[in-house]
Amino acid sequence: MDIAIDLGSDRTRVFIEGKGKVLDEASVITFDVDSEQIYAVGDEAYNMIGKTPYGIKAVHPLDGGVIAQSQLVEDMVQILLKEVCSVKVVMPRVVTTVPCDVTEVEKRAVVNAVSAFGVRKVYLIENPKAAALGCGIDIKSPHGTLVADIGSGTADIAVISLGGMAVSKTYKQAGAAMDDEIVKYIRKHYNLIIGTNMAESCKKAIGCVKVPDEEKFFRVKGRDAVSGLPRFVDVKSSEIKEAVEEIAMGIVRAIKDIIEETPPELLSDIYTDGIILTGGLAKLGGFAKLISEQTKLRVRVHKYASDCVIMGCGKAISLIGEADKQQVNGVSPLLSAY
């Protein structure tokens, strides 16, 4: 039995061969600062962010798509995998994802975190390749496909052909950076201090990058910066647009940069097929329309945008045999094996 893991900055997902997606939890861990005892992981730990007593911390150990605190990630992965692998799986092989512009040190950190569970071999695959596989695209064909996987920590954009990436780029500001901008915006305009979880809820409820036909409202609650007392304000979707617009335009510029660097033959395929958007942020209100207007290309958002990477990772399990033999038509879609 082989396993696929999508270690995201916001969510960690696990796919087991023959069972499908078995786990989808927040990439958060709660621990004691002094004794390093772990109290909770996943969604349970996510609900503790900003609510922990003195001496206990709830943190995202992955930041910008890469591992920021390796020991915590190892502990988190072990606990989450024990939940879904009731009987200790005998040395499984694991496929896991990494961003496009990943360094050798960052790759090794991912491999070490996953290896702590006791695995036979770890194979790495870049996010856009996994997302393309999850969308049902034949990535080994000599046909150019532009995939933008926009998550919480990074936006990974790549043109895929013959199992490899012709051009690729990782833009290190995405969903989490938008949450931070919302926190700053509310503080600046309303003198109200809110947490990142509240900002994320606000973004999911009324977040958009195009002015909507009908204004939506969301009640944010926090602490008054002047009096220090609890207070709430009702914010409009047009205000959230103002807060997140700059980051959205940064992602659009990154996509345009990739298009400019793409060889003409591949560009003709992309002109025919358009751009495929995956990742949690792909469904942000008006984002696909904004990208379409800026690039003059058709943009498609996958129905299950958030799950494309883990489903593609699951499909990549079948490529392990080819990667081991090193005989593939073109380049092996799996990056490397450890």
KADARA-V151193 format. One record per run of one state. SS is the DSSP state (~ for helix, > for strand, _ for the rest). FROM is the first residue (numbers start at 1). LEN is the number of residues. Records with the same first field share a line. If there is no record, write none. Layout:
BEGIN
SS=FROM-LEN  FROM-LEN
END
This chain:
BEGIN
_=1-2  8-3  17-3  27-2  33-5  42-1  47-9  60-2  64-2  68-2  85-8  99-5  116-5  135-10  151-4  162-2  172-3  191-1  194-2  207-1  209-8  225-5  262-2  274-1  279-1  284-1  286-1  296-3  302-3  326-10  338-1
>=3-5  11-6  20-7  29-4  38-4  56-4  62-2  66-2  93-6  121-6  145-6  155-7  164-8  192-2  208-1  217-8  230-7  275-4  285-1  299-3  336-2
~=43-4  70-15  104-12  127-8  175-16  196-11  237-25  264-10  280-4  287-9  305-21
END
